[in-house]
Amino acid sequence: MTNSSDARRAPRQVPPPTGGATQKASPYTRFIPREELGSFAAWSPDALSGGVPPPTPLRRATDVPPAGGEAMGAAEALASQLRAARQSGYQDGYRDGLVALDAFKQSYASQVTAQLGALTEGYHAELDALREQLAQAVAATATTLARQVVRSELATRPELIAAVAQEAIDTLLTSARHITLRIHPDDQPLVALGAGDVLAARGARLITDTAMARGGCSVDSDIGAVDATLATRWARAAAALGSEMPWEEDAT
């Protein structure tokens, strides 16, 4: 026979619900969603000893930060990186542009300087050539005028041949002997009259030569000769004027 105290301590046997699987479930046995719970706490053996832990507050769906916030933060970070990259690119491009501009300025200045130098050299060369042409033209004009004056003097004052003969004889050294003066036959009386004393003092002979042009003479001696022909004297005068114009160029 069973003791009554033992019967009180024995666990109560709860019969299973009748009807099996076909019986409709009680509304109190359904699954309770998390959002319907205000707070809950996990059961532990300490709960029987009176130490009940504080309920853990349930995080609602509204308390969870939306995923869109992280996306917005990533977008802002990307935009910030883009702005920084653009600023860095702008600064690099600006610096490279200044370097390229400075290089272009130096290159352009070098080209302009070279062109100006070539232009200046060409200008100086053309100016020198023009000066040379002008000098030659002036010398030619002066020589032409001088030749005309000499011819005019010889035609109007043929007695000047006496002075030419005397100067040619005086050019010889005083030690010269066997002096011979050659002149044109038409100039013989003029020389004999104008330079007779000099010829006698130096013991010179006066000889006419048809090959000698009027206005000129030549002197021969034992120590040297003097060419005082008109063509030779004219060549020296023309060279002093910077010209090589011959005396007989316009004789015809």
C-alpha positions in Angstrom: 0.0 0.0 0.0 1.3 3.3 -1.0 2.1 6.0 1.6 0.2 9.3 1.2 3.3 11.3 1.6 5.0 9.3 -1.2 2.1 9.9 -3.4 2.4 13.6 -2.9 6.0 13.6 -3.8 5.5 11.5 -7.0 5.3 13.5 -10.2 1.9 14.0 -11.6 1.2 12.0 -14.7 -0.4 14.3 -17.3 -2.3 12.3 -19.9 -1.6 13.1 -23.5 -4.1 15.1 -25.4 -6.8 13.0 -26.9 -7.5 13.0 -30.6 -3.8 12.5 -31.6 -2.5 14.5 -34.5 -6.0 15.3 -35.7 -6.8 17.4 -32.6 -6.5 21.2 -33.2 -3.5 22.8 -31.5 -4.2 25.1 -28.6 -3.4 28.8 -29.3 -1.1 28.8 -26.3 1.2 26.1 -27.8 2.0 28.1 -31.0 5.5 29.7 -31.8 5.8 33.2 -30.3 7.7 35.6 -32.6 10.6 37.6 -31.2 9.0 40.9 -31.9 6.0 40.1 -29.6 8.2 39.6 -26.6 9.0 42.6 -24.5 11.9 40.9 -22.6 13.0 37.4 -21.9 15.7 35.6 -20.0 17.3 32.3 -20.5 16.6 29.7 -17.8 19.4 28.5 -15.7 19.6 26.3 -12.5 20.4 29.5 -10.6 16.8 30.6 -11.0 15.7 28.0 -8.5 18.0 29.4 -5.9 16.4 32.8 -6.1 19.1 34.4 -8.2 17.1 35.6 -11.2 19.1 37.4 -13.7 17.7 40.7 -15.1 15.8 40.2 -18.3 17.7 40.8 -21.5 15.9 43.5 -23.4 14.8 42.4 -26.8 16.3 44.3 -29.7 13.5 45.4 -31.9 13.8 45.6 -35.7 13.7 49.4 -35.4 16.7 49.4 -33.0 18.9 47.6 -35.6 20.8 50.1 -37.7 19.6 49.8 -41.3 22.0 48.3 -43.9 21.5 51.4 -46.0 23.5 53.5 -43.4 26.6 51.4 -44.0 26.1 51.8 -47.7 25.7 55.6 -47.3 28.9 55.7 -45.3 30.8 53.7 -47.9 29.4 56.0 -50.6 30.5 59.1 -48.7 34.0 57.5 -48.2 34.2 56.7 -51.9 33.1 60.3 -52.7 35.7 61.7 -50.4 38.4 59.5 -52.0 37.2 60.7 -55.4 37.4 64.3 -54.3 40.9 63.7 -52.9 41.9 62.0 -56.1 40.5 64.8 -58.2 42.3 67.4 -56.1 45.5 65.5 -56.3 45.1 65.0 -60.0 44.3 68.7 -60.5 47.4 69.7 -58.5 49.6 67.2 -60.4 48.2 68.4 -63.7 48.6 72.0 -62.7 52.2 71.4 -61.7 53.0 69.4 -64.9 51.3 72.2 -66.9 53.5 74.8 -65.4 56.6 72.7 -66.1 55.5 72.2 -69.7 54.7 75.9 -70.1 58.1 76.9 -68.7 59.8 74.4 -71.1 57.8 75.8 -74.0 58.8 79.3 -73.1 62.4 78.4 -73.0 62.2 76.5 -76.3 60.3 79.3 -77.9 62.8 81.9 -76.6 65.7 79.8 -77.9 64.0 79.5 -81.4 63.3 83.2 -81.5 66.9 84.0 -80.4 68.3 81.7 -83.1 66.0 83.2 -85.7 67.0 86.8 -84.7 70.6 85.8 -84.7 70.4 84.3 -88.2 68.4 87.4 -89.3 71.1 89.7 -87.8 73.9 87.8 -89.4 72.1 87.9 -92.8 71.5 91.6 -92.3 75.2 92.2 -91.5 76.3 90.1 -94.5 74.0 92.0 -96.8 75.1 95.3 -95.3 78.8 94.4 -95.8 78.1 93.3 -99.4 76.3 96.6 -100.0 79.2 98.6 -98.5 81.6 96.7 -100.6 79.6 97.4 -103.8 79.3 101.0 -102.8 83.0 101.3 -102.2 83.8 99.7 -105.5 81.3 102.0 -107.2 82.8 105.1 -105.6 86.3 103.9 -106.4 85.4 103.2 -110.0 83.8 106.7 -110.3 86.7 108.4 -108.7 89.2 106.5 -110.9 87.2 107.4 -114.0 87.1 111.0 -113.1 90.9 111.0 -112.3 91.8 109.4 -115.6 89.7 112.0 -117.4 91.5 114.8 -115.5 94.9 113.4 -116.3 94.2 113.1 -119.9 92.8 116.5 -120.0 96.0 117.8 -118.3 98.2 116.0 -120.7 96.3 117.4 -123.6 96.3 121.0 -122.4 99.7 121.0 -120.6 102.1 118.7 -122.5 105.0 120.5 -120.9 104.3 118.5 -117.7 106.3 115.7 -119.3 109.5 117.6 -118.4 108.6 117.5 -114.7 107.9 113.7 -115.0 111.3 113.2 -116.7 113.2 115.2 -114.0 111.5 113.3 -111.2 112.4 110.0 -112.8 116.0 110.9 -113.1 116.2 112.2 -109.5 114.9 108.8 -108.3 118.2 107.2 -109.3 121.0 107.2 -106.9 123.7 109.8 -107.5 126.2 107.0 -108.1 124.3 105.8 -111.2 126.1 106.0 -114.5 125.2 105.5 -118.1 121.8 107.1 -117.7 119.4 106.9 -120.6 116.0 108.7 -120.8 113.5 107.4 -123.3 110.5 109.5 -124.3 108.0 109.9 -127.1 109.3 111.9 -130.1 106.6 114.5 -129.7 107.7 115.1 -126.1 111.5 115.5 -126.9 111.5 119.3 -127.4 109.5 119.7 -124.2 111.8 117.6 -122.1 115.0 119.2 -123.6 113.6 122.6 -122.7 112.2 121.9 -119.3 114.7 119.3 -118.0 117.9 120.1 -120.0 119.9 121.2 -117.0 119.1 118.1 -115.0 120.1 115.9 -118.0 123.4 117.7 -118.4 124.2 117.5 -114.7 123.6 113.8 -114.5 125.3 113.1 -117.9 122.0 111.5 -119.2 121.2 110.9 -122.8 117.8 111.7 -124.3 116.5 109.1 -126.7 113.1 109.1 -128.5 111.1 106.0 -128.8 107.8 105.7 -130.8 106.7 102.8 -128.6 106.6 105.1 -125.6 103.2 106.8 -125.0 103.1 110.5 -124.7 103.3 111.9 -121.2 105.5 109.0 -120.0 109.2 108.0 -119.9 111.6 105.4 -118.7 115.1 105.7 -117.3 117.9 103.1 -117.6 121.2 103.1 -115.8 124.0 100.7 -114.7 122.5 100.2 -111.3 118.8 100.1 -112.1 115.8 101.4 -114.1 112.8 103.6 -113.4 109.4 102.9 -115.1 107.7 106.3 -115.4 105.4 105.3 -118.2 101.9 106.7 -118.1 100.3 103.3 -117.7 102.5 102.4 -114.7 102.0 105.7 -113.0 98.2 105.4 -113.6 98.1 101.9 -112.1 99.7 103.1 -108.9 97.3 106.0 -108.7 94.2 103.8 -109.4 95.4 101.2 -106.7 95.5 104.1 -104.2 91.9 104.7 -105.0 91.0 101.0 -104.6 90.5 100.4 -108.3 92.2 98.3 -111.0 91.0 100.3 -113.9 93.6 100.3 -116.7 94.7 103.5 -118.4 94.0 102.3 -121.9 90.5 100.9 -121.3 88.7 103.8 -123.0 91.5 104.8 -125.3 89.4 103.9 -128.4 
